[in-house]
């Protein structure tokens, strides 16, 4: 399998404002166009054994999404969260999807707690590492298997220094369940980057690999502009559920 590194520029926020960094950084690893792969072949046989905390968190986030969209469903567990996200992708434009997810996250996390985190953890090497460790320990229920070894903290280079500020998600649970590039971009990557930046004061660049459904969250790195982000130019999976079932163009971001 051939792979290539894509070097792009950073942008300070998801407002897509123009900004020129001092040096380029790697923002994506694309193995080959997803249009050449069925999508279903990449699904694993992993059985998710959500614990009590996992089930509470999943159902709570699903409830927040349903309240933000006004679209209820009778399912439970991760299936309910995927259903809530699927309905949002069908009923709302990509920009509206971004806004609804941010509203959902605002509902899920008390503002005083977010303000406290932002105050106590201003951007620093320590804060970036702590964000990566916290994500690894407490969000496996959302992005991947609960076993610790499936989500690892990796190093990256920040201002010429090596830091352990990268969370590597071996197989993204949300992307695997939805099997939709558009839902990954519009309901996860873009709004999550924006929420973490605006609410917690921490830049983060989420770099999904649509070939193997892995993802990297690089804390302390601004995401690239929409025109430069390889993820936003990724072809839809051949077996994209949203496209096949509803004939929608789920990749439009403008």
N, C-alpha and C positions, 0 to 999 in steps of 0.2 A: 504494500500500500504506500503510495507516494503522499508525502505531506509537505506543506510549505508554511513558513512563518510569514505572517503579514504584519509589517511595521506601519503603524499609523500614529497620528498626533492625538494628543489629549484635548479634551474640552473641559472647562471647569464645572459645568453642571449640565443637566439635561435640557436646559433652555437652548442648547445648540449654539451658544454664542461663540464667535471665532476667538481662538487663542492659539498662539504659537509657542510650543514648549522649547526648552533649550536643547533637548535631544529626543529622538523618537524612542518609542518603546513597543514591545510586542503586545498586540492586543488580540490576536486570534491565531488559531491553528486550524486550518481547513484541510481535511484530508482529500476530499473530492466532493463534487456537487451532490447534495442530498437527493436530487432528482434522479440520480442513477441507482439509488438504493431503495428497496421496498419500504423500509421503515419498520415493518413488523419483524423482520429478521433480527433486528437489534434488541428486541424485547427479551428480558431475562426470565428465568423461571423462579426468580427469588420470591419467596413468600414473606410478606411484611408482617411481622409479629409486633404490632403496636402495643406498647404498655399503657398503663392507666394515664400517665402524664401525656403520652403521645395522643391518645384518643381524645382527651380533654382539649388539648391544643388544636388538634385537627378540627373537631366539631365547633370549637369557639371561632376559629378563623373562617370556617365555612359559614357560620351564622353571621359573622361580620360582613362577608362578601354578599350574602343574600340580602341583608338589611340595606347595604349600600346600593345594590342593583334593583331591589324591590322584586326580585325573582326568587320565589321559594321553591324548594324541592323536598321530597319526603325521604331521601336517601340518608345514609349515615356514614360516619367514618370518612376515609379518604375519597370514597366514591361520591360522597356528598360535596366535598370540596371541588372535585373535578367537574361534577355536574354544574355547580354554581359558576365555575370559570367558563365552562362550555356555553352556558346560556348567555353569559355576559359577552362572549365573543360573537355570538349570533345576533344579539339584539343591539349592540352598541358599536360605534365606530372605534377604530384603534385609539384615537385621542381620548375619547370618552372612557375606554377601557383603562387607560393609564390613570385617569382621574378617579375612577371608581375603585381601583385597587389601592390608591393612596388614601382614599376615604376609608376603605376597609381597614387599612393598617392604622389609621388615626383612631378608629373605633377600638381596635384591638389593644393598643398600647396607650396607657394614661399619659397625658401630656406632662404632668409633673415628673413622672419617671423619666420621660425622654429628655426633659430639660435638665434633670439632675445628672443624667449620663453625659449629656453634652457639656455641662459645667465641670464635672469632675474629670472628664477625659477629653481634653482638647487634643487636636491632632499632634501626635508624637510617635516615636518608635514604639514606646510601651503601649500606647493606645491602639495602634494598628495591630500589634501582636495580640492584645487582649480581645479585640473585636474578632480576630480570626479564631482564637481559641474558643470564645463564647459561641460563635457560629457552629464550630465543630461539635461542641458538647451538647448544645440545646436545640439545634434545628435539623438534626438528622431525620426527624419525623416528617419534615416538609420536603427536603431535597434528596433524601436517599436512605439507604438501610440504616438501622439504628446502631449497628455494630460500629465501634469507634474506628476500626482500621479501614473502613470504607471511605472515610472523610479525613484527610490529612492536612496538616498545616505545612505549607512549603515556603521556601525562601524566594524573594525577588530582590531586585536592586532598586533602592530609593535614594536618589541624589548620590549615586556612586557607592552606597553602602548596602551590604546584604542584610535583609530582614526576613523574619519568619512572619509574613503578613498575607500569605496566600492560602486560601482554603481550596483544596482540590476535591471535587465531588465526582466520584468514580462513575456513577450512573444516576443522572437526575431523575428522581421519582416522578416529578411533575411532567417533565418532557416525555418520559416513557409512558405514562398513563394517558396523556392527551395525544401523543404522537402528532403534534402540530407545531411547526416552526413559528407560525404567527402567534399562537397562544403563549409560547415561550417568550417571545419578544415583547408582545403587547401587555401580557398579564403577569410577567415575572421580571424579566431583565430590566426594561426601561423604568417601570414604576418603582421597583426595588432600589435601583440606583438612585433615583430621585428622592425617595423617602429617606434612605439612610443618610444621604448628603444633607437634605434640608432639615430633617428632624434631629439627627444625631451629630451633624457637623463632620461626618467622616466620608470622604470620597471613596467610591468603590467602583471598580470596573468588573462587570460580569462577562466572562468570555465562554460562551457555550461552544462545544464541539458537536456539531450535528451528525457527524459520522459515527461516533461511539456513544453519544448522549452524555458525555461527561461535561463538566463545567468548572471554571476557576473563578473565584471571587478574590480580586486583588485589592486589598484595603490600602488606602492612601494613594490610589491612582485614579485620576479622572477618566471617565469613559470618553472614547473618541466622538467626534461629530457624526451625525447620522449619515452623512455622505461618505464618511471614511470608515465606518464600522462594518467589518466583513459580515457580522451576524445579520445585519439589516439588509444585506444583499443575497442572503441564502435562499436557494430555490426551495419550494415546498416539497415535503415528502410525497412520493407517489401515492402512498396510502394514508395521506392526511385525512383524519376523520371528519374534520370540519368541512374541508373542500369537497370530499366525496359525498357527504350526507346533505350538504346545504348549498353547494356550488358557490361558496363565498370566496372572495379573495382576501384571505386572512393575513396576507403579508403587507398590505398597504399601511404605511405608518403616517402618512400626511393627510 
